[in-house]
């Protein structure tokens, strides 16, 4: 007897359709399977092109920046090459900024420790080495109430209080109000003691800011509950 060749094929096709019909999770898994490996090499994951890898890039760039500035004594002994490297790394990190509207982000508030700056004045480079800031330097911000305080520690313990006025989503006008010499002697700041400060990168532990005179600041969160 001759066999009908079409019947088994139709039967198998029907059986496969029934299998997928009653096991839809297998079909979904097949559609979302990770990219295959070819000759031991992984093909690029298409989901990474939509930001899936951004967090990893940001963490790696932060670690790179911290490693670069660690031996620079807040920038006091930075060479021109060091400054260029820090600048380039900061710009790369700023492109990955997770909080571009810094002033409306709660993370900006608190006591920040200065890790690096290009400001010769803050570094005290115009003073004899024994009179330069040796201990930590802090900046404390209360963006909601428009207040800030810069404070040195050993050896001078100088402080300055300032009012902050928003100019954009990430920039404030800074009006210095009162200096405290040795942390004790108050001196009213002159009217022209003012500037601007933009926060160009912000997360829960690191902040990058830029002043209106071109200075760069890199700070690390020391106390999120700190108040000016």
C-alpha positions, 0 to 999 in steps of 0.5 A, spaced: 500 500 500 502 506 498 503 511 504 500 518 503 506 523 504 501 529 506 498 526 512 504 526 516 506 532 515 500 536 516 499 532 522 506 534 525 504 541 523 498 541 527 502 538 533 507 543 533 501 549 533 498 545 539 504 545 543 506 552 542 498 554 543 498 551 550 506 553 552 506 560 550 511 562 555 516 558 551 514 562 545 515 568 549 522 566 552 524 564 545 523 571 542 526 575 548 532 570 548 539 573 549 543 574 543 547 568 541 554 566 541 558 566 535 565 562 535 566 564 542 564 571 542 558 574 544 554 579 540 552 586 542 546 586 546 541 591 543 538 593 549 544 596 551 543 601 546 537 604 549 541 606 556 542 599 559 549 600 560 549 607 562 549 606 569 555 602 569 559 607 564 557 612 570 560 608 575 566 606 572 567 614 570 566 616 577 572 611 579 576 613 574 575 621 576 577 619 584 583 615 582 586 621 578 584 626 583 586 622 589 594 624 589 593 631 587 592 634 594 585 637 592 589 640 586 594 644 590 600 640 586 596 638 580 600 639 573 597 642 567 597 635 564 593 633 571 588 639 570 587 637 563 586 630 565 581 631 570 577 636 566 576 631 560 574 626 565 569 631 569 566 633 562 565 625 560 562 624 567 557 630 566 554 627 560 552 622 564 549 626 569 543 623 572 540 629 575 540 635 571 535 639 575 540 639 581 536 645 585 530 641 585 533 634 587 534 633 594 541 630 593 544 637 593 543 638 600 548 637 605 555 637 607 560 636 602 567 635 602 572 639 597 576 633 593 579 638 588 578 645 585 582 649 580 581 655 584 588 658 587 584 662 592 581 656 595 587 652 595 591 658 598 596 658 593 598 665 594 599 664 602 606 661 605 605 653 605 604 653 613 598 658 612 594 654 607 588 649 608 591 643 611 584 640 614 578 638 610 574 644 606 567 643 606 561 646 603 554 646 606 548 647 602 540 648 603 537 649 596 530 650 599 532 655 603 537 659 599 543 658 604 550 656 603 556 656 608 564 654 606 568 652 611 575 651 612 578 647 618 585 646 620 589 651 621 585 657 620 577 655 621 575 661 616 568 660 614 563 664 609 555 664 609 552 666 603 545 667 600 543 663 593 538 665 588 536 660 583 538 662 575 536 656 572 535 649 574 542 647 576 545 654 577 545 659 582 547 666 584 551 667 590 551 673 594 556 672 600 554 675 606 558 674 612 566 672 613 568 669 620 575 669 621 578 663 625 571 661 625 569 667 631 570 674 628 564 676 624 566 681 618 560 683 613 562 681 606 562 687 601 556 688 596 561 686 590 562 679 594 558 675 589 558 670 583 555 664 580 555 656 581 552 651 576 552 644 578 553 640 572 553 633 575 550 630 582 548 623 585 548 621 592 555 621 593 559 626 588 558 633 585 561 637 580 560 644 580 563 650 575 564 657 577 563 663 573 570 665 573 572 658 570 573 654 576 572 647 577 570 643 583 569 636 585 566 634 592 564 628 595 558 628 600 560 628 607 553 629 611 547 629 607 543 632 614 548 637 614 545 645 615 549 651 613 
